[in-house]
């Protein structure tokens, strides 16, 4: 292997490191589920840490474009209205019961700030726009997520709207308080990013460890994968059509797609733990893994 090819391969692996770590955490959860009960109590503080890490990356002094407001409005519209309503219609044609509930939860969840920012940066997009849009989506989650989830979820599913609202207020409020009382630059951003990455891995392990793998049907798993690919594919097409109509540049198109279609794993899993069916978690984890893979492919294609 030549030096150029070796460097290209290492760069590719670097782009995929988040995805590879997610897959590793899932595999460990399958092979060593015994530690699951010990990680379950960590769910709430881990999600609070993820919220804090997202807010810590926001720098209001760097927001210098009035066009941000328009893009953020489009991002929220796609993320909280178009994608959930359109996505659940696609999912309902192939999924049911726990797998459909899991899809409803992940579609109603806010933007995943970490992944949206990372893939925007690796794709040479406007990462500050991605950060602002992600944080706005996150802060609006206590209002929008319970309402959207209640609207799109199967009517036979018990929707604990009050409990979901309280949980979101606790974890997002906790993240906001940390961001307020921990001054910027007190902790190196590299350590915060690493802590957030570890939190994601622990959340995935904890969720997968509680799945009854023996009861997982291959046909249903394939259906979930197909639904996620279809939902993200439609979102890509719509985002690029919208961008063409309003003449957006590449640096703006990318954060618009990532912040509107990439969903928050931590908050989705936090809600999912209220439901006994393991397929709820399976749908959420599959969506997250595939969105990471899509991010890696886009980064490789456009950067």
C-alpha positions in Angstrom: 0.0 0.0 0.0 1.4 3.4 -1.0 1.8 6.3 1.4 -1.0 8.2 -0.3 -3.4 5.2 -0.1 -2.4 4.6 3.5 -3.2 8.2 4.4 -6.5 8.1 2.5 -7.4 4.9 4.4 -6.6 6.4 7.8 -8.6 9.5 7.0 -11.5 7.3 6.0 -11.2 5.4 9.3 -11.1 8.7 11.2 -14.4 9.7 9.5 -15.9 6.4 10.5 -14.6 6.3 14.1 -17.9 7.4 15.6 -19.8 4.8 13.7 -17.2 2.1 14.6 -17.4 2.9 18.2 -21.2 2.8 18.1 -21.1 -0.6 16.5 -18.5 -1.8 19.1 -20.7 -0.6 22.0 -23.7 -2.5 20.5 -21.6 -5.7 20.1 -20.4 -5.5 23.7 -24.0 -5.0 24.8 -25.0 -8.2 22.9 -22.0 -10.3 24.2 -21.8 -9.0 27.8 -25.3 -7.9 28.8 -24.6 -8.7 32.5 -23.4 -5.2 33.3 -26.6 -3.6 32.0 -28.3 -3.2 35.4 -25.2 -1.3 36.7 -25.3 1.3 33.8 -29.0 1.9 33.9 -28.9 4.4 36.9 -26.3 6.4 34.8 -28.8 7.2 32.0 -30.0 10.5 33.4 -26.6 12.1 34.3 -25.2 10.8 30.9 -28.0 12.6 28.9 -27.5 15.7 31.0 -23.8 15.6 30.1 -24.6 15.3 26.4 -26.9 18.4 26.7 -24.1 20.3 28.4 -21.6 19.3 25.8 -23.9 20.7 23.1 -24.5 24.0 24.8 -20.8 24.4 25.6 -20.0 24.5 21.9 -22.3 27.5 21.3 -20.6 30.9 20.8 -23.1 33.7 20.3 -20.3 36.1 19.4 -19.6 34.1 16.3 -23.1 34.3 15.0 -22.7 36.9 12.3 -25.3 36.1 9.6 -28.9 37.1 9.6 -29.6 34.2 7.1 -29.1 31.8 10.1 -32.7 32.6 11.2 -34.2 31.4 8.0 -32.1 28.2 7.9 -32.9 27.4 11.5 -36.6 27.9 10.8 -36.4 25.5 7.9 -34.4 23.0 10.0 -37.0 23.1 12.8 -39.9 22.7 10.3 -38.3 19.6 8.7 -37.1 18.1 12.0 -40.2 18.6 14.1 -43.0 18.5 11.5 -42.2 17.3 8.0 -39.8 14.4 9.0 -41.9 13.0 11.8 -45.3 13.1 10.0 -43.9 11.9 6.7 -41.6 9.4 8.3 -44.2 7.8 10.5 -46.5 7.2 7.4 -43.6 5.4 5.8 -42.9 3.4 8.9 -46.5 2.4 9.5 -46.6 0.6 6.2 -43.9 -1.9 7.3 -43.6 -1.7 11.1 -46.0 -2.2 14.1 -46.0 -2.4 17.9 -42.7 -1.8 19.6 -40.7 -1.1 16.4 -43.2 1.5 15.3 -43.2 3.2 18.7 -39.4 3.3 18.6 -39.5 5.0 15.2 -42.0 7.5 16.5 -39.8 8.4 19.4 -36.6 8.9 17.3 -38.5 10.9 14.7 -39.9 13.2 17.4 -36.6 13.7 19.2 -34.5 16.9 18.8 -31.4 17.2 16.7 -28.3 15.3 17.8 -25.9 18.3 18.2 -22.7 16.3 18.4 -23.1 14.3 15.2 -24.6 17.2 13.3 -21.7 19.4 14.1 -19.0 16.8 13.5 -20.3 15.7 10.1 -20.9 19.3 9.1 -17.3 20.1 9.9 -15.9 17.1 8.1 -18.0 18.0 5.1 -16.6 21.6 5.0 -19.9 23.1 6.0 -20.8 25.9 8.4 -20.4 24.2 11.7 -21.4 27.3 13.7 -24.7 27.3 11.9 -25.0 23.6 12.7 -24.3 24.3 16.4 -26.8 27.1 16.7 -29.6 25.1 14.9 -28.9 22.0 17.1 -29.0 24.0 20.3 -32.2 25.7 19.4 -33.8 22.3 18.5 -32.6 20.9 21.8 -33.9 23.8 23.9 -37.3 23.5 22.2 -37.5 19.7 22.8 -39.6 20.0 26.1 -42.3 21.7 24.1 -42.2 19.9 20.8 -41.0 16.4 21.5 -43.9 15.2 23.7 -46.5 16.9 21.4 -45.1 15.5 18.2 -44.6 12.0 19.7 -48.1 12.0 21.0 -49.4 13.0 17.6 -47.5 10.5 15.4 -47.4 7.5 17.7 -49.7 4.6 17.3 -53.1 5.4 18.9 -53.0 2.2 20.9 -49.7 3.1 22.6 -49.9 4.7 26.0 -48.2 8.1 25.7 -47.0 9.4 29.1 -46.8 13.0 27.9 -46.5 14.5 31.3 -43.7 12.1 32.3 -41.8 12.8 29.0 -42.2 16.5 29.5 -40.9 16.3 33.1 -38.0 14.1 32.1 -37.0 16.5 29.3 -37.2 19.5 31.6 -34.9 17.7 34.1 -32.2 16.7 31.6 -32.3 19.8 29.5 -32.6 22.1 32.6 -29.7 20.2 34.1 -27.6 20.7 31.0 -28.4 24.4 30.9 -27.5 24.8 34.6 -24.1 23.1 34.0 -23.5 25.4 31.0 -24.3 28.4 33.1 -22.3 27.6 36.2 -19.3 26.0 34.5 -17.6 28.9 32.7 -16.3 28.4 29.2 -12.7 27.4 28.9 -12.8 26.0 32.5 -12.7 22.5 31.0 -10.8 21.8 27.7 -13.3 21.2 24.9 -11.4 18.1 23.9 -12.2 16.5 27.3 -15.8 17.6 27.0 -16.1 16.0 23.5 -14.5 12.8 24.8 -16.8 12.7 27.8 -19.8 13.2 25.4 -18.5 10.3 23.2 -18.1 8.0 26.2 -21.7 8.9 27.4 -23.1 7.9 24.0 -21.3 4.6 24.1 -22.5 3.9 27.6 -26.1 4.7 26.6 -25.9 2.4 23.6 -24.4 -0.4 25.7 -27.0 0.0 28.4 -29.9 0.0 25.8 -28.6 -3.0 23.8 -27.8 -5.0 26.9 -31.5 -4.9 27.8 -32.6 -6.3 24.4 -33.7 -9.9 24.2 -31.6 -10.8 21.2 -33.1 -14.3 20.9 -36.5 -12.8 20.2 -35.2 -10.5 17.5 -36.7 -11.4 14.1 -34.5 -11.0 11.1 -37.3 -10.0 8.8 -38.4 -7.2 11.2 -34.8 -6.0 11.6 -34.5 -5.7 7.8 -37.8 -3.8 7.7 -36.5 -1.3 10.2 -33.3 -0.8 8.3 -35.3 -0.3 5.0 -37.6 2.2 6.7 -34.7 4.3 8.1 -32.9 4.3 4.7 -36.1 5.4 3.0 -36.9 8.1 5.6 -33.3 9.6 5.4 -33.3 9.2 1.6 -36.6 11.2 1.3 -35.1 13.8 3.7 -32.0 14.2 1.5 -34.1 14.7 -1.6 -36.4 17.3 0.0 -33.4 19.2 1.6 -31.6 19.5 -1.7 -34.8 20.5 -3.6 -35.5 23.2 -0.9 -31.9 24.4 -1.1 -32.1 24.6 -4.9 -35.4 26.6 -4.7 -33.9 29.2 -2.3 -30.4 29.0 -3.8 -28.4 27.9 -0.8 -24.6 27.2 -0.9 -23.1 23.9 -0.1 -21.8 25.1 3.3 -25.4 25.9 4.3 -27.1 22.9 2.6 -25.1 20.4 4.7 -25.9 21.8 8.2 -29.6 22.1 7.1 -29.7 18.4 6.3 -27.7 17.2 9.3 -29.7 19.3 11.8 -33.1 18.5 10.4 -32.6 14.7 9.9 -30.0 13.5 12.5 -31.8 12.7 15.7 -30.7 12.8 19.4 -29.9 9.3 20.6 -29.6 10.1 24.3 -33.0 11.7 24.6 -34.7 9.1 22.4 -33.3 6.3 24.5 -34.2 8.1 27.7 -37.9 8.1 26.5 -37.6 4.5 25.2 -36.8 3.1 28.6 -40.4 3.8 29.6 -41.5 1.0 27.2 -41.1 -2.7 27.9 -40.7 -3.8 24.3 -37.0 -4.3 23.3 -37.9 -3.4 19.7 -38.4 0.2 20.7 -34.7 0.4 21.5 -33.8 -1.6 18.4 -35.5 1.0 16.1 -33.8 3.9 17.8 -30.3 2.4 17.7 -30.7 1.3 14.0 -31.7 4.9 13.1 -28.7 6.3 14.9 -26.2 3.9 13.4 -27.5 4.5 9.9 -27.5 8.2 10.3 -23.9 8.0 11.3 -23.1 5.9 8.2 -24.9 8.4 6.0 -22.9 11.3 7.6 -19.7 9.4 6.9 -20.6 8.8 3.2 -21.6 12.4 2.7 -18.4 13.7 4.3 -16.4 11.4 2.0 -18.3 12.5 -1.1 -18.2 16.3 -0.7 -15.0 17.0 1.3 
